[in-house]
Amino acid sequence: MNPMSHAKTILSPKSYLAAFVFIVLMVAAAYGLNDREIILPEMAAMAVGLWVYRDKQWLNQPDKIFILPSLTAVIGFCVNLMPISYLFKLVLVLCAMLLVMRMFNYILPPALATGFLPIVTQAYEISFLISIFATSFILMLGVVLFKLNQGVERKGNFDRRKIGVYASITLIGFALAAIFKVEAMALIPPITVVVYES
């Protein structure tokens, strides 16, 4: 299934421009502050998905655009500080994220990536979290102010079957990485979003 199959495609120049400016400002901030942890590919993808394609599955609970990526980023950041193995960190984060999303009865696919990101990129600076908080808040604000979710029904979307398949595929990937001793390839944040939405 195409990740944007539920999207209301509104490809207006203003939408493209807003997403482009958002991404450029993020890169400019990283360059100006000399901090690579401010560059967040997941947030760039969210800007396009929310503001340009206006994916209904991502828009039906605007507050979660800020809450879920922020929570999963905090989870990943804290787990990354623990003196445990790389793969165990990934497993721990996966379980914690799915538990949080079950509590909210809502899945925002990019939030899966923001949870794994601090471990994969070895992010230890608090600027990583500040960047996640700021960018996700701006994305949420854009949706609310310009009423991009107008007409979209607010409802939970936690699908146990789909989550079960996603978790199984992800854990198999971890196991294969351990067997073949290629832990660095155990998980790629943008790919994990595609795996969930496929």
C-alpha positions as CSV (number, residue, x, y, z in Angstrom):
1,M,0.0,0.0,0.0
2,N,1.3,3.4,-0.9
3,P,2.2,5.4,2.2
4,M,0.1,8.3,0.9
5,S,-2.9,6.2,-0.2
6,H,-5.0,7.9,2.5
7,A,-3.8,11.4,1.6
8,K,-5.8,14.2,0.3
9,T,-3.4,15.4,-2.3
10,I,-3.4,19.2,-2.5
11,L,-0.2,20.1,-4.3
12,S,-0.5,23.9,-4.2
13,P,2.6,26.0,-4.6
14,K,2.1,27.5,-1.1
15,S,2.1,24.0,0.5
16,Y,5.4,23.1,-1.3
17,L,6.9,26.5,-0.3
18,A,6.0,26.1,3.3
19,A,7.5,22.6,3.5
20,F,10.6,23.8,1.6
21,V,11.1,26.8,3.9
22,F,10.7,24.6,7.0
23,I,13.4,22.2,5.8
24,V,15.8,25.0,4.7
25,L,15.4,26.7,8.1
26,M,16.1,23.4,9.9
27,V,19.3,22.9,7.8
28,A,20.3,26.6,8.3
29,A,19.9,26.3,12.1
30,A,22.1,23.2,12.1
31,Y,24.7,25.0,10.1
32,G,24.5,28.2,12.1
33,L,24.8,26.4,15.4
34,N,27.3,23.8,14.1
35,D,25.1,21.0,15.4
36,R,24.3,18.1,13.1
37,E,21.7,16.7,15.5
38,I,19.3,19.5,14.5
39,I,18.9,18.0,11.0
40,L,16.0,15.6,11.3
41,P,15.0,13.8,8.1
42,E,11.9,12.5,9.8
43,M,10.6,16.0,10.4
44,A,11.3,16.9,6.8
45,A,9.2,13.9,5.7
46,M,6.4,15.0,8.2
47,A,6.4,18.5,6.7
48,V,5.7,17.0,3.3
49,G,3.2,14.5,4.5
50,L,1.3,16.9,6.6
51,W,1.5,20.2,4.7
52,V,1.8,19.1,1.1
53,Y,0.0,15.7,0.8
54,R,-2.1,16.2,3.9
55,D,-2.2,12.5,4.8
56,K,-5.5,12.0,6.7
57,Q,-4.0,9.2,8.8
58,W,-1.4,11.7,10.1
59,L,-3.9,14.6,10.4
60,N,-6.8,13.1,12.4
61,Q,-5.3,14.0,15.8
62,P,-3.2,17.2,15.4
63,D,-2.1,17.2,19.0
64,K,-0.3,13.9,18.5
65,I,1.9,15.5,15.8
66,F,3.7,17.1,18.7
67,I,3.1,14.7,21.6
68,L,4.1,11.3,20.0
69,P,7.4,12.3,18.3
70,S,8.4,14.2,21.4
71,L,7.6,11.2,23.7
72,T,9.3,8.7,21.5
73,A,12.4,10.9,21.1
74,V,12.7,11.2,24.9
75,I,12.4,7.5,25.2
76,G,15.1,6.9,22.6
77,F,17.3,9.5,24.1
78,C,17.1,8.2,27.6
79,V,17.6,4.5,26.5
80,N,20.6,5.6,24.5
81,L,22.3,6.8,27.7
82,M,22.0,3.3,29.3
83,P,25.1,1.1,29.4
84,I,23.5,-1.7,27.4
85,S,24.1,-3.2,23.9
86,Y,23.0,-1.4,20.7
87,L,20.5,-4.1,19.8
88,F,19.0,-4.3,23.3
89,K,18.5,-0.5,23.1
90,L,16.6,-0.9,19.9
91,V,14.4,-3.7,21.3
92,L,13.8,-1.7,24.5
93,V,12.8,1.4,22.5
94,L,10.5,-0.6,20.2
95,C,8.6,-2.1,23.2
96,A,8.4,1.3,25.0
97,M,7.1,3.1,21.9
98,L,4.5,0.6,21.1
99,L,3.3,0.6,24.7
100,V,3.0,4.4,24.6
101,M,1.1,4.4,21.3
102,R,-1.2,1.7,22.7
103,M,-2.0,4.0,25.7
104,F,-2.9,6.7,23.3
105,N,-4.7,4.3,20.9
106,Y,-2.9,6.1,18.1
107,I,0.0,5.5,15.8
108,L,1.9,8.3,14.0
109,P,4.4,6.4,11.8
110,P,7.1,9.1,11.9
111,A,7.1,8.9,15.7
112,L,8.5,5.4,15.3
113,A,11.5,6.8,13.5
114,T,12.1,9.6,16.0
115,G,12.3,7.0,18.8
116,F,15.0,5.0,17.1
117,L,16.9,8.1,15.8
118,P,18.9,9.0,18.9
119,I,20.2,5.5,19.1
120,V,21.0,5.1,15.4
121,T,22.7,8.5,15.2
122,Q,24.2,8.3,18.7
123,A,22.6,11.5,19.8
124,Y,23.7,12.6,23.3
125,E,23.2,16.4,23.1
126,I,20.1,17.9,24.6
127,S,19.8,20.0,21.4
128,F,18.4,16.8,19.7
129,L,15.4,16.8,22.0
130,I,15.0,20.6,21.7
131,S,15.0,20.3,17.9
132,I,12.4,17.5,18.0
133,F,10.1,19.5,20.4
134,A,10.5,22.7,18.3
135,T,10.0,21.2,14.8
136,S,7.1,18.9,15.8
137,F,5.4,21.9,17.6
138,I,5.8,24.0,14.4
139,L,4.3,21.2,12.3
140,M,1.3,20.8,14.6
141,L,0.8,24.6,14.7
142,G,0.8,24.7,10.9
143,V,-1.9,22.1,10.8
144,V,-4.1,23.8,13.4
145,L,-3.7,27.4,12.3
146,F,-4.4,26.6,8.6
147,K,-7.1,24.0,9.5
148,L,-5.4,21.3,7.4
149,N,-7.3,18.7,9.3
150,Q,-10.7,20.2,8.6
151,G,-13.2,17.5,7.7
152,V,-10.9,14.7,9.0
153,E,-12.6,12.5,11.6
154,R,-10.7,12.4,14.9
155,K,-10.3,8.7,15.8
156,G,-7.8,6.2,17.1
157,N,-5.9,4.1,14.6
158,F,-4.0,1.6,16.7
159,D,-4.3,-1.6,14.7
160,R,-3.0,-4.6,16.7
161,R,-2.7,-6.9,13.7
162,K,-0.7,-4.3,11.8
163,I,1.5,-3.5,14.8
164,G,2.1,-7.2,15.3
165,V,3.3,-7.6,11.8
166,Y,5.5,-4.5,12.0
167,A,7.0,-5.6,15.4
168,S,7.7,-9.1,14.0
169,I,9.4,-7.9,10.9
170,T,11.5,-5.4,13.0
171,L,12.5,-8.0,15.5
172,I,13.5,-10.4,12.7
173,G,15.6,-7.7,11.3
174,F,17.3,-7.2,14.7
175,A,17.9,-11.0,14.9
176,L,19.4,-11.2,11.4
177,A,21.7,-8.2,12.2
178,A,22.9,-10.0,15.3
179,I,23.5,-13.3,13.5
180,F,25.4,-11.8,10.7
181,K,27.2,-9.3,13.0
182,V,26.0,-6.2,11.1
183,E,24.3,-4.4,14.0
184,A,24.6,-1.0,12.2
185,M,22.2,-2.3,9.6
186,A,19.6,-3.6,12.1
187,L,17.4,-0.6,11.6
188,I,17.3,2.5,9.4
189,P,14.7,5.1,10.8
190,P,13.1,6.2,7.5
191,I,12.8,2.5,6.4
192,T,11.0,1.6,9.6
193,V,8.2,4.0,8.7
194,V,7.9,2.5,5.2
195,V,7.8,-1.0,6.8
196,Y,4.9,0.0,9.0
197,E,3.0,1.8,6.2
198,S,3.5,-0.9,3.6
